[in-house]
Amino acid sequence: MVGLLKKLVIFLSNTKNFWYNRLIFKYKKVNCSDFPRIYGEIFIRNQGSISIGKNVSFNSGPYANPIGGDTRMTLIVGKSAILNIGNGTGISNSTVICLENISIGNNVKIGGSVKIYDTDFHSLDPENRKIKEKDIPKTKPVVINDNSFIGAHSIILKGVTIGENSIIGAGSVVTKSVPSGEIWAGNPAKFIRSIPNSKDKLT
């Protein structure tokens, strides 16, 4: 009886999430090649453009993935900003805040509770931060290339490009661009080693 009740609760929850996510995508005007697989309820605020490729999956919330389960999958795109997510990419309980341009390639894996920001959020000038009209943050595009893997709880900051096939170790803070086929980790993230024959092994 308990097992049957549990299955019923899961079924009803999944059904609710399915229709909630469908409505959110339609209301927020998200462009999809096909509708992504979403486990949990996604949060989207879109004032610009969001495009999502084929065979994309999102985990959102504690039941979808215990890693980073205290946060849900969040996409925030500012006015005139552009967020592109390529084919076959999977993102889990992460936050993407795009005020200019963020491009996530094909077959990218982004772990639980990763944060990706193309903005400083506030002016670096302390005097400007005191005045709302002058508190204008700097923005620079972020590019995460094909087949890369971003470890859980990492932070990718503005202006960063992650090269094809590269790996960012869990908990890293990435402040500068990472070449293709390399492992970087730490705070700030630094080169650890190259991935031998990375294109042959990871594509």
C-alpha positions as CSV (number, residue, x, y, z in Angstrom):
1,M,0.0,0.0,0.0
2,V,2.8,2.4,0.9
3,G,4.6,1.6,-2.3
4,L,1.5,2.2,-4.4
5,L,0.9,5.5,-2.6
6,K,4.5,6.6,-3.3
7,K,4.2,5.7,-7.0
8,L,1.0,7.8,-7.2
9,V,2.6,10.8,-5.5
10,I,5.5,10.6,-7.9
11,F,3.2,10.3,-10.9
12,L,1.1,13.3,-9.9
13,S,4.2,15.3,-9.2
14,N,5.8,14.5,-12.5
15,T,2.5,15.4,-14.3
16,K,2.3,18.7,-12.5
17,N,5.9,19.5,-13.4
18,F,5.4,18.5,-17.0
19,W,2.6,21.0,-17.5
20,Y,4.2,23.7,-15.4
21,N,7.4,23.6,-17.5
22,R,5.4,23.6,-20.7
23,L,3.6,26.7,-19.7
24,I,6.7,28.4,-18.5
25,F,8.5,27.8,-21.8
26,K,5.6,29.1,-23.7
27,Y,5.0,32.1,-21.5
28,K,8.7,33.0,-21.4
29,K,9.1,32.6,-25.2
30,V,11.9,30.0,-25.1
31,N,12.8,28.7,-28.5
32,C,13.4,24.9,-28.6
33,S,14.4,22.5,-31.3
34,D,12.5,19.9,-29.2
35,F,11.2,20.2,-25.7
36,P,14.0,19.3,-23.2
37,R,13.7,16.6,-20.6
38,I,13.2,18.4,-17.3
39,Y,13.2,16.7,-13.9
40,G,11.6,19.1,-11.4
41,E,10.3,22.6,-12.0
42,I,12.6,25.1,-13.8
43,F,12.6,28.8,-13.1
44,I,13.0,31.2,-16.2
45,R,13.0,34.9,-16.4
46,N,13.5,36.0,-20.0
47,Q,13.7,39.6,-21.4
48,G,16.0,38.6,-24.3
49,S,16.4,35.5,-26.3
50,I,16.7,31.8,-25.2
51,S,17.4,29.1,-27.7
52,I,17.7,25.4,-26.7
53,G,18.9,22.6,-29.0
54,K,17.8,19.0,-29.3
55,N,18.1,16.3,-26.6
56,V,18.8,18.7,-23.8
57,S,18.1,17.8,-20.1
58,F,17.7,19.8,-17.0
59,N,17.7,18.6,-13.3
60,S,15.9,21.0,-11.0
61,G,15.5,20.5,-7.2
62,P,16.5,18.0,-4.6
63,Y,14.6,15.0,-6.0
64,A,16.1,15.5,-9.5
65,N,19.7,15.5,-8.2
66,P,21.0,15.5,-4.6
67,I,24.1,17.4,-5.7
68,G,23.1,21.0,-5.5
69,G,19.6,20.0,-4.6
70,D,19.1,23.0,-2.4
71,T,18.8,25.1,-5.6
72,R,16.5,24.7,-8.7
73,M,17.5,25.2,-12.3
74,T,17.4,28.9,-13.1
75,L,17.8,30.7,-16.4
76,I,17.7,34.5,-16.2
77,V,18.2,36.5,-19.4
78,G,18.2,40.3,-19.4
79,K,16.9,42.8,-21.9
80,S,18.4,42.1,-25.4
81,A,20.7,39.4,-24.0
82,I,21.1,36.1,-25.8
83,L,21.4,32.6,-24.2
84,N,22.1,29.6,-26.5
85,I,22.3,26.0,-25.3
86,G,23.4,23.4,-27.8
87,N,22.3,19.8,-28.6
88,G,22.8,17.0,-26.1
89,T,23.7,19.2,-23.2
90,G,22.8,18.4,-19.6
91,I,22.6,21.0,-16.8
92,S,21.8,20.2,-13.2
93,N,20.4,22.5,-10.5
94,S,22.5,25.4,-11.9
95,T,22.0,29.1,-12.2
96,V,22.7,30.9,-15.5
97,I,22.5,34.7,-15.5
98,C,22.9,36.3,-18.9
99,L,22.9,40.1,-19.3
100,E,24.8,40.1,-22.7
101,N,25.6,36.7,-24.2
102,I,26.2,33.2,-23.0
103,S,26.8,30.3,-25.4
104,I,26.8,26.7,-24.2
105,G,27.9,24.2,-26.8
106,N,26.9,20.7,-27.7
107,N,27.2,17.7,-25.4
108,V,28.3,19.9,-22.4
109,K,27.8,18.5,-18.9
110,I,27.2,21.1,-16.2
111,G,27.1,19.7,-12.6
112,G,25.0,20.5,-9.6
113,S,24.8,24.1,-8.3
114,V,27.1,25.6,-11.0
115,K,26.8,29.3,-11.5
116,I,27.5,31.0,-14.8
117,Y,27.5,34.8,-14.9
118,D,28.4,37.2,-17.8
119,T,28.1,40.2,-15.5
120,D,29.6,41.8,-12.4
121,F,26.0,42.6,-11.2
122,H,27.2,46.0,-9.8
123,S,29.7,48.7,-10.8
124,L,33.2,48.2,-9.6
125,D,33.3,51.9,-8.6
126,P,32.1,52.3,-5.0
127,E,30.8,55.8,-5.7
128,N,28.7,54.6,-8.6
129,R,27.2,51.8,-6.4
130,K,25.7,54.4,-4.1
131,I,23.6,55.8,-7.0
132,K,21.1,53.4,-8.7
133,E,21.3,55.1,-12.1
134,K,25.1,54.9,-12.1
135,D,25.4,51.4,-10.7
136,I,25.9,49.8,-14.1
137,P,27.8,46.5,-14.2
138,K,30.3,45.4,-16.8
139,T,29.4,42.5,-18.9
140,K,31.4,40.2,-21.2
141,P,30.2,37.1,-23.1
142,V,30.8,33.6,-21.8
143,V,31.4,30.7,-24.1
144,I,31.4,27.0,-23.0
145,N,32.5,24.9,-26.0
146,D,31.5,21.4,-27.1
147,N,32.1,18.3,-24.9
148,S,33.3,20.3,-21.9
149,F,32.5,19.2,-18.3
150,I,31.9,21.8,-15.5
151,G,32.2,20.1,-12.1
152,A,29.6,20.7,-9.4
153,H,29.6,24.0,-7.4
154,S,31.9,25.8,-9.8
155,I,31.5,29.4,-10.8
156,I,32.2,30.7,-14.3
157,L,32.7,34.4,-14.4
158,K,32.2,37.0,-17.2
159,G,34.5,37.0,-20.2
160,V,35.5,33.3,-19.8
161,T,35.8,30.8,-22.7
162,I,36.0,27.1,-21.8
163,G,37.7,25.2,-24.6
164,E,36.4,22.1,-26.3
165,N,36.7,18.9,-24.3
166,S,38.1,20.7,-21.2
167,I,37.2,19.8,-17.6
168,I,36.7,22.2,-14.7
169,G,37.2,20.6,-11.3
170,A,34.4,20.7,-8.7
171,G,34.2,23.9,-6.6
172,S,36.4,26.0,-9.0
173,V,36.1,29.7,-9.6
174,V,37.0,30.3,-13.3
175,T,38.2,33.9,-13.8
176,K,40.1,33.5,-17.1
177,S,39.7,31.4,-20.3
178,V,40.6,27.7,-20.4
179,P,42.2,26.3,-23.6
180,S,40.8,23.2,-25.3
181,G,41.7,19.7,-23.9
182,E,42.8,20.8,-20.4
183,I,41.8,20.2,-16.8
184,W,41.6,23.3,-14.6
185,A,40.6,23.5,-10.9
186,G,40.9,25.7,-7.8
187,N,40.1,29.2,-6.7
188,P,41.0,30.9,-8.9
189,A,41.1,28.0,-11.3
190,K,44.5,27.0,-12.6
191,F,45.9,24.6,-15.1
192,I,46.2,21.0,-13.7
193,R,47.1,19.0,-16.8
194,S,46.3,18.3,-20.4
195,I,44.0,15.6,-21.5
196,P,45.9,13.3,-23.9
197,N,44.1,12.7,-27.2
198,S,41.1,14.5,-25.8
199,K,39.3,14.8,-29.1
200,D,39.7,11.1,-29.8
201,K,38.5,10.1,-26.3
202,L,35.7,12.6,-25.6
203,T,34.0,13.2,-29.0
